[in-house]
Amino acid sequence: MTTVTSNDVRALAVSGLDHPVLALIDDAVEILPAADVPEGARVIYTREALNRDLGDEVTDIEVDLTAGRLTALVTVTPAP
């Protein structure tokens, strides 16, 4: 089972990459620039979505809840 951790969400929030995303690559969650997502990988969250959903100041509870929600989405939603 793939797990999106709170640290993954925090790292996305502060990433210095150009248009960073959380991507699922071979059952592993990675942060990389949107332009570098390989074919066959699945983008599961973008920093733009994170900022839209939670704002610029993210609390620990919001990070934990977001990580849990993303884990559930990855687990129950098959890749296209």
Backbone torsions as a table, in degrees:
resi	resn	phi	psi	omega
1	MET	NA	135.6	178.2
2	THR	-87.0	136.1	179.5
3	THR	-123.3	128.6	170.6
4	VAL	-90.6	122.2	-176.5
5	THR	-95.0	164.0	174.4
6	SER	-59.4	-37.4	178.2
7	ASN	-63.3	-35.2	175.9
8	ASP	-60.9	-45.5	-178.5
9	VAL	-67.3	-42.4	177.7
10	ARG	-61.3	-44.1	-179.8
11	ALA	-63.2	-38.1	176.7
12	LEU	-63.1	-41.5	-177.5
13	ALA	-62.6	-33.2	-175.0
14	VAL	-109.3	4.7	-176.5
15	SER	-60.0	139.6	175.9
16	GLY	-91.6	4.0	-179.7
17	LEU	-70.4	159.2	177.3
18	ASP	-78.3	114.4	-178.9
19	HIS	51.9	63.1	-176.4
20	PRO	-69.8	147.9	177.1
21	VAL	-136.9	155.3	166.3
22	LEU	-91.3	125.0	-178.8
23	ALA	-125.4	146.1	175.7
24	LEU	-97.4	113.3	-178.4
25	ILE	-124.3	112.5	-179.3
26	ASP	50.2	50.4	177.7
27	ASP	66.3	14.4	176.0
28	ALA	-118.6	140.2	177.9
29	VAL	-89.9	127.0	-179.9
30	GLU	-133.2	151.6	174.2
31	ILE	-105.5	126.8	179.2
32	LEU	-154.6	164.6	177.3
33	PRO	-63.6	144.1	-179.4
34	ALA	-54.4	-36.8	-178.7
35	ALA	-68.0	-17.4	-176.9
36	ASP	-102.6	8.6	179.7
37	VAL	-68.4	121.4	-177.4
38	PRO	-72.5	157.1	176.2
39	GLU	-59.2	137.4	-179.9
40	GLY	90.9	-12.8	176.6
41	ALA	-83.0	163.9	-177.3
42	ARG	-125.1	120.2	175.1
43	VAL	-76.4	124.4	-179.3
44	ILE	-107.5	-18.2	177.7
45	TYR	-166.0	144.0	177.3
46	THR	-114.4	158.8	176.5
47	ARG	-66.6	-32.5	176.7
48	GLU	-60.6	-42.9	177.7
49	ALA	-66.7	-39.6	177.8
50	LEU	-60.0	-48.0	179.2
51	ASN	-64.3	-39.0	178.7
52	ARG	-65.7	-43.7	-176.1
53	ASP	-74.6	-39.4	-171.3
54	LEU	-118.2	-12.3	-176.9
55	GLY	85.1	-175.1	-176.4
56	ASP	-79.5	-30.6	178.8
57	GLU	-100.4	112.5	-175.1
58	VAL	-108.5	128.5	178.8
59	THR	-88.2	162.4	179.1
60	ASP	-59.2	-41.9	-178.8
61	ILE	-66.0	-38.2	177.4
62	GLU	-64.3	-40.5	178.5
63	VAL	-63.6	-45.3	179.9
64	ASP	-62.6	-45.0	179.9
65	LEU	-65.2	-40.0	179.0
66	THR	-65.0	-42.9	178.3
67	ALA	-61.1	-43.5	178.1
68	GLY	-63.8	-42.2	178.8
69	ARG	-63.8	-43.3	179.2
70	LEU	-66.0	-38.8	177.1
71	THR	-60.9	-44.8	179.0
72	ALA	-62.0	-41.4	178.8
73	LEU	-63.8	-42.4	-179.7
74	VAL	-66.2	-36.5	-176.8
75	THR	-72.4	-40.8	-173.7
76	VAL	-97.6	-13.1	-178.8
77	THR	-106.5	111.5	-180.0
78	PRO	-68.8	151.2	176.3
79	ALA	-64.6	146.9	179.9
80	PRO	-65.9	NA	NA
